[in-house]
Amino acid sequence: MSVRKISSLQIEEDLKLGQSDEFDVMVVGAGMSGLYTAWRMKKEWQRSPVLSKLVKENGTGQLRIGILEWSDRVGGRLDSRIIADMENVPAELGGMRFTDSHLIVNQLIDDFGLRKDVDVFPMTDNSQFYLRGERFSEDKVAPKDPHVPGYKVPYQLPKDEQRQTPNQLFNFAIKKVCDYSNSWTDANWQWVKENFRYSDSVYRDIALYDMGFWNMLYQTLSNEGYDFVWDGGGYNSNTINWNAAEAMPYMLTDFSQPTDFKRIKTGFHQLPVAMYKELRKLNVPVYRNLRLTHFEKHGEWTEGTVAVTRDPKVKGKFKAKVLFLAMPRHSLELIDQDCSFFQDRKVQYNIQSVLKQPAYKLFLAYESRWWGKEFHAGPTITDLPLRMTYDFGSENERGGKPTDTRTLLLASYSDMQADSFWKVLERNRPYDIPPEWEQIGADGGAPAPEEMKRMAEGMLLKDLTTDGKTPTPSKLIGAYYQDWSQAPYGAGFHAWAAHYKAWEVMKEVRHPMSDRHVYICGEAYSNAQGWVEGAVCTAESILEEFFQMPRLQGIPASYPLLTPKPVKPGQTETNPTYHHKANSYVF
């Protein structure tokens, strides 16, 4: 069962750091926010008075910028594999889609000449469910004809919760708290996040950001109704106790409104690959298999210590005027916390403002499609540990030979609790090293062990059965998984914690100590968590605000990089934006 890495993602040069290498800017993390930061700075440093001053001081005529990367590749949580030589159907281990509303991502796609490779990411408007041992479809639960009885789902729902899909039940619950309108803009929702107060039998005039979303659902849905949205929503991470103010517009728009998803048909990894190629042309060094272990301020410099990922005894050092931590929460916490930066109360307050949400992907490749046509577009949702299943298509459907029927199935797209189910199946022998030292996450996953394959296929037989007819699987020709909860990522995506004013934190976390040139960017602390757009928006906001760089060409000034200025619903808005309305989960 052959599985091949994408060679163009691999960092080509094995560069070494000495004991006092000097940089104007050091970027830690070669994910999308790190690559974007380095690319924008190196390409247009002359347009930034701050960076121009650094170049003038170093006397070289060039901005000295480097990138440190824990793994041996670029892309972060954008990564792909070719399974069983299926060249036309890349397995997207991480990010797999975007939408037209992702303005910076789309601009980058155009800038790097990738538009010709963009097509539609197939989705269904009639999701299939296998819950509590029963198979039913979305259109049966909530038929459009009011005279047609809805399918009686296997949950003891009160009358007002019946005839509603899980997504509709989310809307129903939110409507009880805040009488929203589908026409509300991002600015309207921002006003609600900051100003709306809620009261009921438990809460007395409470701000939405002080409420947990699970707590809110408990107050507005029956227990069986909550179980239905937990099971049928697909993502367990949506129903945990994250910040209710942030959860409400997210759930209403991203999971309840029709969205046209797009993909790069040759793989989402093409975006970081294109950016990496440009960085190589610009002579930006990318240091692979190195992790930042410690840093401290010494005068105008930040001095950092790095260690070889697989041999921490081998160390190097650098000095930088500016340090960019293009990293999620877990990666930040893997750096030595015994330094003045991480001991700062404000820094820790901001870093701990998001929840880490583990995520898992398991791909199975078959000689031919053996499931019914109702499962061709995802997701198929189940309460089995598989959670969600997506048909990625076959070779002949994606541009291969007409006779090539090999098909790729995202057999399990799971998060939160289900992640731990698959994690135990990653190995069938005792550990020979401490579990936290394993490099599965950094290595981009691993071939699925036999037990994992058999476990998944057994569940698929239940999940893909229709009308009591169990299909017969064709030959399994490849299997691969990625566990995003492992180091250095610690999570597949993130969510704002309750009791935080997220709109304030996402501004403060970027530059939490005014006397240090240390900046934090990435998806975790963005207004588009879980998406590539969030990663690049936070980076762009830092470049504009703290380095006075002009906005990326092609992006309108009215486009909110973090949050829009609040506008009370019903009041006139000059440039309404619907950033959330069409945003898609990157995973």
VENSULZI-V422477 format. One record per residue. N is the residue number from 1. RES is the residue in three letters. SS is DSSP state (helix for helix, strand for strand, loop for the rest). Layout:
n	res	ss
N	RES	SS
N	RES	SS
//
This chain:
n	res	ss
1	MET	loop
2	SER	loop
3	VAL	strand
4	ARG	strand
5	LYS	strand
6	ILE	loop
7	SER	helix
8	SER	helix
9	LEU	helix
10	GLN	strand
11	ILE	loop
12	GLU	loop
13	GLU	loop
14	ASP	loop
15	LEU	loop
16	LYS	loop
17	LEU	loop
18	GLY	loop
19	GLN	loop
20	SER	loop
21	ASP	strand
22	GLU	strand
23	PHE	strand
24	ASP	strand
25	VAL	strand
26	MET	strand
27	VAL	strand
28	VAL	strand
29	GLY	loop
30	ALA	loop
31	GLY	loop
32	MET	helix
33	SER	helix
34	GLY	helix
35	LEU	helix
36	TYR	helix
37	THR	helix
38	ALA	helix
39	TRP	helix
40	ARG	helix
41	MET	helix
42	LYS	helix
43	LYS	helix
44	GLU	helix
45	TRP	helix
46	GLN	helix
47	ARG	helix
48	SER	loop
49	PRO	helix
50	VAL	helix
51	LEU	helix
52	SER	helix
53	LYS	helix
54	LEU	helix
55	VAL	helix
56	LYS	helix
57	GLU	helix
58	ASN	helix
59	GLY	loop
60	THR	loop
61	GLY	loop
62	GLN	loop
63	LEU	loop
64	ARG	loop
65	ILE	strand
66	GLY	strand
67	ILE	strand
68	LEU	strand
69	GLU	loop
70	TRP	loop
71	SER	loop
72	ASP	loop
73	ARG	strand
74	VAL	loop
75	GLY	loop
76	GLY	loop
77	ARG	loop
78	LEU	loop
79	ASP	loop
80	SER	strand
81	ARG	strand
82	ILE	strand
83	ILE	strand
84	ALA	loop
85	ASP	loop
86	MET	loop
87	GLU	loop
88	ASN	loop
89	VAL	loop
90	PRO	loop
91	ALA	strand
92	GLU	strand
93	LEU	loop
94	GLY	loop
95	GLY	loop
96	MET	loop
97	ARG	loop
98	PHE	strand
99	THR	loop
100	ASP	loop
101	SER	loop
102	HIS	loop
103	LEU	helix
104	ILE	helix
105	VAL	helix
106	ASN	helix
107	GLN	helix
108	LEU	helix
109	ILE	helix
110	ASP	helix
111	ASP	helix
112	PHE	loop
113	GLY	loop
114	LEU	loop
115	ARG	helix
116	LYS	helix
117	ASP	helix
118	VAL	strand
119	ASP	strand
120	VAL	strand
121	PHE	loop
122	PRO	loop
123	MET	strand
124	THR	strand
125	ASP	strand
126	ASN	strand
127	SER	strand
128	GLN	strand
129	PHE	strand
130	TYR	strand
131	LEU	strand
132	ARG	loop
133	GLY	loop
134	GLU	strand
135	ARG	strand
136	PHE	strand
137	SER	strand
138	GLU	helix
139	ASP	helix
140	LYS	helix
141	VAL	helix
142	ALA	loop
143	PRO	loop
144	LYS	loop
145	ASP	loop
146	PRO	loop
147	HIS	loop
148	VAL	loop
149	PRO	loop
150	GLY	loop
151	TYR	loop
152	LYS	loop
153	VAL	loop
154	PRO	loop
155	TYR	loop
156	GLN	loop
157	LEU	loop
158	PRO	loop
159	LYS	helix
160	ASP	helix
161	GLU	helix
162	GLN	loop
163	ARG	loop
164	GLN	loop
165	THR	loop
166	PRO	helix
167	ASN	helix
168	GLN	helix
169	LEU	helix
170	PHE	helix
171	ASN	helix
172	PHE	helix
173	ALA	helix
174	ILE	helix
175	LYS	helix
176	LYS	helix
177	VAL	helix
178	CYS	loop
179	ASP	loop
180	TYR	loop
181	SER	loop
182	ASN	loop
183	SER	loop
184	TRP	loop
185	THR	loop
186	ASP	helix
187	ALA	helix
188	ASN	helix
189	TRP	helix
190	GLN	helix
191	TRP	helix
192	VAL	helix
193	LYS	helix
194	GLU	helix
195	ASN	helix
196	PHE	loop
197	ARG	strand
198	TYR	strand
199	SER	loop
200	ASP	loop
201	SER	loop
202	VAL	loop
203	TYR	loop
204	ARG	loop
205	ASP	loop
206	ILE	strand
207	ALA	strand
208	LEU	helix
209	TYR	helix
210	ASP	helix
211	MET	loop
212	GLY	strand
213	PHE	helix
214	TRP	helix
215	ASN	helix
216	MET	helix
217	LEU	helix
218	TYR	helix
219	GLN	helix
220	THR	helix
221	LEU	loop
222	SER	loop
223	ASN	helix
224	GLU	helix
225	GLY	helix
226	TYR	helix
227	ASP	helix
228	PHE	helix
229	VAL	helix
230	TRP	helix
231	ASP	helix
232	GLY	helix
233	GLY	loop
234	GLY	loop
235	TYR	loop
236	ASN	helix
237	SER	helix
238	ASN	helix
239	THR	helix
240	ILE	loop
241	ASN	loop
242	TRP	strand
243	ASN	strand
244	ALA	helix
245	ALA	helix
246	GLU	helix
247	ALA	helix
248	MET	helix
249	PRO	helix
250	TYR	helix
251	MET	helix
252	LEU	helix
253	THR	helix
254	ASP	helix
255	PHE	loop
256	SER	loop
257	GLN	loop
258	PRO	loop
259	THR	loop
260	ASP	loop
261	PHE	loop
262	LYS	strand
263	ARG	strand
264	ILE	strand
265	LYS	loop
266	THR	loop
267	GLY	loop
268	PHE	loop
269	HIS	helix
270	GLN	helix
271	LEU	helix
272	PRO	helix
273	VAL	helix
274	ALA	helix
275	MET	helix
276	TYR	helix
277	LYS	helix
278	GLU	helix
279	LEU	helix
280	ARG	helix
281	LYS	helix
282	LEU	loop
283	ASN	loop
284	VAL	loop
285	PRO	strand
286	VAL	strand
287	TYR	strand
288	ARG	loop
289	ASN	loop
290	LEU	strand
291	ARG	strand
292	LEU	strand
293	THR	strand
294	HIS	strand
295	PHE	strand
296	GLU	strand
297	LYS	strand
298	HIS	strand
299	GLY	loop
300	GLU	loop
301	TRP	strand
302	THR	strand
303	GLU	strand
304	GLY	strand
305	THR	strand
306	VAL	strand
307	ALA	strand
308	VAL	strand
309	THR	loop
310	ARG	loop
311	ASP	strand
312	PRO	strand
313	LYS	strand
314	VAL	strand
315	LYS	strand
316	GLY	strand
317	LYS	strand
318	PHE	strand
319	LYS	strand
320	ALA	strand
321	LYS	strand
322	VAL	strand
323	LEU	strand
324	PHE	strand
325	LEU	strand
326	ALA	strand
327	MET	loop
328	PRO	loop
329	ARG	helix
330	HIS	helix
331	SER	helix
332	LEU	helix
333	GLU	helix
334	LEU	loop
335	ILE	loop
336	ASP	loop
337	GLN	loop
338	ASP	loop
339	CYS	loop
340	SER	loop
341	PHE	loop
342	PHE	loop
343	GLN	loop
344	ASP	loop
345	ARG	helix
346	LYS	helix
347	VAL	helix
348	GLN	helix
349	TYR	helix
350	ASN	helix
351	ILE	helix
352	GLN	loop
353	SER	loop
354	VAL	strand
355	LEU	strand
356	LYS	strand
357	GLN	strand
358	PRO	loop
359	ALA	strand
360	TYR	strand
361	LYS	strand
362	LEU	strand
363	PHE	strand
364	LEU	strand
365	ALA	strand
366	TYR	strand
367	GLU	loop
368	SER	loop
369	ARG	loop
370	TRP	loop
371	TRP	loop
372	GLY	loop
373	LYS	helix
374	GLU	helix
375	PHE	helix
376	HIS	loop
377	ALA	loop
378	GLY	strand
379	PRO	strand
380	THR	strand
381	ILE	strand
382	THR	strand
383	ASP	loop
384	LEU	loop
385	PRO	loop
386	LEU	loop
387	ARG	loop
388	MET	strand
389	THR	strand
390	TYR	strand
391	ASP	strand
392	PHE	strand
393	GLY	strand
394	SER	strand
395	GLU	loop
396	ASN	loop
397	GLU	loop
398	ARG	loop
399	GLY	loop
400	GLY	loop
401	LYS	loop
402	PRO	loop
403	THR	loop
404	ASP	loop
405	THR	loop
406	ARG	loop
407	THR	strand
408	LEU	strand
409	LEU	strand
410	LEU	strand
411	ALA	strand
412	SER	strand
413	TYR	strand
414	SER	strand
415	ASP	strand
416	MET	loop
417	GLN	helix
418	ALA	helix
419	ASP	helix
420	SER	helix
421	PHE	helix
422	TRP	helix
423	LYS	helix
424	VAL	helix
425	LEU	helix
426	GLU	helix
427	ARG	loop
428	ASN	loop
429	ARG	loop
430	PRO	loop
431	TYR	loop
432	ASP	loop
433	ILE	loop
434	PRO	loop
435	PRO	helix
436	GLU	helix
437	TRP	helix
438	GLU	loop
439	GLN	loop
440	ILE	loop
441	GLY	loop
442	ALA	loop
443	ASP	loop
444	GLY	loop
445	GLY	loop
446	ALA	strand
447	PRO	strand
448	ALA	loop
449	PRO	loop
450	GLU	helix
451	GLU	helix
452	MET	helix
453	LYS	helix
454	ARG	helix
455	MET	helix
456	ALA	helix
457	GLU	helix
458	GLY	helix
459	MET	helix
460	LEU	helix
461	LEU	helix
462	LYS	helix
463	ASP	helix
464	LEU	loop
465	THR	loop
466	THR	strand
467	ASP	loop
468	GLY	loop
469	LYS	strand
470	THR	loop
471	PRO	loop
472	THR	loop
473	PRO	loop
474	SER	loop
475	LYS	loop
476	LEU	strand
477	ILE	strand
478	GLY	strand
479	ALA	strand
480	TYR	strand
481	TYR	strand
482	GLN	strand
483	ASP	strand
484	TRP	loop
485	SER	loop
486	GLN	loop
487	ALA	loop
488	PRO	loop
489	TYR	loop
490	GLY	loop
491	ALA	loop
492	GLY	loop
493	PHE	strand
494	HIS	strand
495	ALA	strand
496	TRP	strand
497	ALA	strand
498	ALA	loop
499	HIS	loop
500	TYR	loop
501	LYS	loop
502	ALA	helix
503	TRP	helix
504	GLU	helix
505	VAL	helix
506	MET	helix
507	LYS	helix
508	GLU	helix
509	VAL	helix
510	ARG	helix
511	HIS	helix
512	PRO	loop
513	MET	loop
514	SER	loop
515	ASP	loop
516	ARG	loop
517	HIS	loop
518	VAL	strand
519	TYR	strand
520	ILE	strand
521	CYS	strand
522	GLY	loop
523	GLU	helix
524	ALA	helix
525	TYR	helix
526	SER	loop
527	ASN	loop
528	ALA	loop
529	GLN	loop
530	GLY	loop
531	TRP	loop
532	VAL	helix
533	GLU	helix
534	GLY	helix
535	ALA	helix
536	VAL	helix
537	CYS	helix
538	THR	helix
539	ALA	helix
540	GLU	helix
541	SER	helix
542	ILE	helix
543	LEU	helix
544	GLU	helix
545	GLU	helix
546	PHE	helix
547	PHE	helix
548	GLN	loop
549	MET	loop
550	PRO	loop
551	ARG	loop
552	LEU	loop
553	GLN	loop
554	GLY	loop
555	ILE	loop
556	PRO	loop
557	ALA	loop
558	SER	loop
559	TYR	loop
560	PRO	loop
561	LEU	loop
562	LEU	loop
563	THR	loop
564	PRO	loop
565	LYS	loop
566	PRO	loop
567	VAL	loop
568	LYS	loop
569	PRO	loop
570	GLY	loop
571	GLN	loop
572	THR	loop
573	GLU	loop
574	THR	loop
575	ASN	loop
576	PRO	loop
577	THR	loop
578	TYR	loop
579	HIS	loop
580	HIS	loop
581	LYS	loop
582	ALA	loop
583	ASN	loop
584	SER	loop
585	TYR	loop
586	VAL	loop
587	PHE	loop
//
